[in-house]
Amino acid sequence: MVLFMKELLKQLPSVDDVLKEDRTKQWIESHPRVLVLDAIRTAIDARRTAILQAADSKTGRTIDNALFSIEGVLNHAEIILRELSEPSLQPVINATGVIVHTNLGRSLLSEKAIQRVVEVSRSYSNLEYDIPAGERGKRHVHVEGILKRLTGVEAATAVNNNAAAVLLCLNTLARGKEVIVSRGELVEIGGSFRVPDVMERSGAVLREVGTTNKTHLKDYEKAINEKTGLLLKVHTSNYKIVGFTKEVSPEELAKLGKKHKLPVMWDLGSGSFVDLRAYGSGDEPTVQQAVNSGVDVLTFSGDKLLGGPQAGMVLGKKTYVEQIRSNPLARALRLDKMTLAALDATLSQYLDMNRAVHEIPTLWMLTQPLSEIERKAALLSSGVKQIENTGLTVSIQDDTSQSGGGALPTGNFPTKTVCLRHRTLSANQIESRLRTGKPHIIARIKEGMVLFDPRTLNDEEIGKIVEAVDKMTQGSGVRGQ
């Protein structure tokens, strides 16, 4: 039996045999040789495994002669090569209606931000070079000027995300000292990262005051002692406590800090420069309002409600921001040139707030009128209905979109979803085929239907969804069922 198997496996094409084929030579011209070899070896190994399994089977399965075909190896290797050649990070169509979708890359960059990234990436830049002085410069200046103009702060800098900003501030201002914070503000952010954990890593000592639902100014004052280094307020941007509650305002905390000559920091979480209440999109405090509260240091994200790239902003009094910038840890958390370019471009768009709402994708999705969503829903519904013999039932239903990204927890965003149901395919099957197809379409499932929320779609993506649904039903064997 062993001798028979050895002779059988010898009939498989060798790697050298496959390399001599014209198709393989063409692959090597357009792909790295190492990937071509990996694809060929994987295809041959798969056939070797299939032959061994067939030979060991007690069911009497015969070994398919196609397994020994060099053409079969080539076809299989081509599929594998295509998969190996694809980048891991893939664009997807977000049809979930979750605007700042953490799993799908959070905020989309505006066209101006994308253009600035391309311009800066394809050439050298003055990243750390002072052109007028002709000497070494500082990279933080590329966003400090616009942040000062927008908010009126004395100084500003940016690092690679808001958790990094909080870590850096705590490490700079309160390492080895106590940081007083309300129990009701010890939040957990995405990925199970918690404020107490970040504080511990910073070297600061947590001093909790108050209760989960009620904290008074006197609680902070009683906790202040010779070991106190900082008063911290954390905005609960990913949840709300309602009912029998009490929290200390940032204005009150700022006055208390001034009284005891202690710095006061406010982690705003999701930083918005636009008052979204005017659009019926939640009641988050704006960055400008936070600055005017009188706190000494303010931190927030760049890729949530701001609508820019992943970044963490640090704004506030010059004396504190300069200390934070001088911390050796700041170098490890600094932004690269592409992020700085995108952030600068995004912030500059806020010089005209009315245009920013329409030009920054996150803001537009948060504030677009229901009539625009209805138009896109009708476009998608009509497109799917025009596909013949799909076995699909299409309807438009009222629903609610989410802001996502741990922002606007009580925000209510009425929307219209396009709902698909098939006579034989389950909602899970439809969702899976659209998700794993090209382009990758990420939708929702609700009450046995696949839902597309047009709030997070543009007209071009709607056309691609229609094409994907058409392709899915054509190749599924369910056309007309």
Beta strands, then each sheet from edge to edge (+ up, - down):
strand 1: 92-94
strand 2: 98-100
strand 3: 129-130
strand 4: 135-136
strand 5: 155-159
strand 6: 178-182
strand 7: 188-189
strand 8: 193-194
strand 9: 205-209
strand 10: 228-234
strand 11: 264-270
strand 12: 297-301
strand 13: 312-316
strand 14: 392-404
strand 15: 413-422
strand 16: 440-442
strand 17: 444-446
strand 18: 449-452
sheet 1: 1+ 16+
sheet 2: 2+ 14+ 15- 18+ 17-
sheet 3: 3+ 4-
sheet 4: 5+ 13- 12+ 11+ 10+ 6+ 9+
sheet 5: 7+ 8-
end
